[in-house]
Amino acid sequence: MPSPSSHKLVLLVLLTSATAAPLTKRDDGGFLIPKPIIVLLIMLAAGFVVCIAYAVYSMFMPKRHGVRQMSNEQMEYMAEVRMRNMDGLMKVGRRNLDGGRGMGRGDVVYD
């Protein structure tokens, strides 16, 4: 009858050879296509897979309806900003018509 330590030794030898095989140096002469071409083909295939996945996603997922409606507070704020901008532009235009110096560097429109 084999001893329990011999089973452990056989298992250790098998696992060591199985895990060390990927770490051994391979010869480079086994490829018909140069390595940069292989990398390029893999990158193109990955891009193709991404395009196909997007096509499947856009076909089966529900469409989102773009921009949501603004709240009343946001609409009022946007109207206020538009009015301030228009008032500032009108003020600059009046200054230019009156012979003023117009806007200089660093001038603030919102007085």
C-alpha positions in Angstrom: 0.0 0.0 0.0 1.4 3.4 -0.9 1.9 5.8 1.9 -0.2 9.0 2.1 2.9 11.1 1.6 3.6 9.5 -1.8 0.1 10.7 -3.0 0.9 14.2 -1.9 4.3 14.0 -3.7 2.7 12.8 -7.0 0.0 15.5 -6.7 2.7 18.2 -6.1 4.7 17.1 -9.1 1.7 17.1 -11.4 0.5 20.5 -10.2 4.0 22.0 -10.4 4.4 20.9 -14.0 0.9 22.1 -15.0 1.3 25.5 -13.5 4.9 26.0 -14.7 4.1 25.2 -18.4 2.7 28.7 -19.2 5.7 30.3 -17.7 8.2 28.6 -20.0 9.5 30.6 -23.0 7.8 29.9 -26.3 9.5 30.0 -29.7 8.3 32.8 -32.0 8.6 30.8 -35.2 5.2 29.1 -34.9 3.1 32.0 -36.4 2.3 32.5 -40.1 1.2 36.1 -39.5 3.4 38.7 -37.8 2.4 39.6 -34.3 1.4 43.2 -35.0 -1.0 42.0 -37.6 -2.5 39.5 -35.1 -2.9 42.4 -32.6 -4.6 44.6 -35.2 -7.0 41.8 -36.2 -7.9 41.3 -32.5 -8.6 45.0 -32.1 -10.7 45.1 -35.2 -12.7 42.0 -34.0 -13.2 43.7 -30.6 -14.5 46.8 -32.3 -16.9 44.7 -34.4 -18.2 43.0 -31.3 -18.8 46.3 -29.7 -20.7 47.6 -32.7 -22.9 44.4 -32.8 -23.6 44.7 -29.1 -24.7 48.3 -29.5 -26.9 47.3 -32.4 -28.6 44.6 -30.4 -29.0 47.0 -27.4 -30.5 49.7 -29.5 -32.9 47.2 -31.1 -34.3 45.7 -27.9 -34.0 48.5 -25.3 -36.7 51.1 -25.0 -36.0 54.5 -26.4 -35.5 57.4 -24.0 -37.3 60.6 -24.9 -34.4 63.1 -24.9 -34.6 66.1 -22.6 -37.0 66.2 -19.7 -39.4 69.1 -19.2 -38.1 72.0 -17.1 -39.7 72.8 -13.8 -41.5 76.1 -13.4 -38.8 77.4 -11.2 -36.1 76.6 -13.8 -38.2 78.2 -16.5 -38.6 81.4 -14.4 -34.9 81.5 -13.7 -34.0 81.1 -17.4 -36.4 83.9 -18.3 -34.8 86.1 -15.7 -31.3 85.3 -17.1 -32.5 86.1 -20.6 -33.9 89.5 -19.4 -30.6 90.3 -17.6 -28.7 89.5 -20.7 -31.0 91.6 -22.9 -30.8 94.5 -20.5 -27.0 94.3 -20.5 -26.9 94.3 -24.3 -29.3 97.2 -24.5 -27.2 99.2 -22.0 -24.1 98.6 -24.1 -25.9 99.5 -27.3 -27.2 102.8 -25.8 -23.7 103.7 -24.6 -22.3 103.1 -28.0 -25.1 105.2 -29.6 -24.5 108.0 -27.2 -20.9 108.3 -28.1 -19.7 106.4 -25.0 -16.6 104.4 -24.9 -18.5 101.1 -25.1 -17.3 98.0 -23.3 -13.8 98.0 -22.2 -11.7 95.2 -20.9 -12.9 94.0 -17.5 -16.2 96.0 -17.7 -19.3 94.3 -16.2 -22.5 94.3 -18.2 -24.8 93.7 -15.2 -24.6 96.9 -13.2 
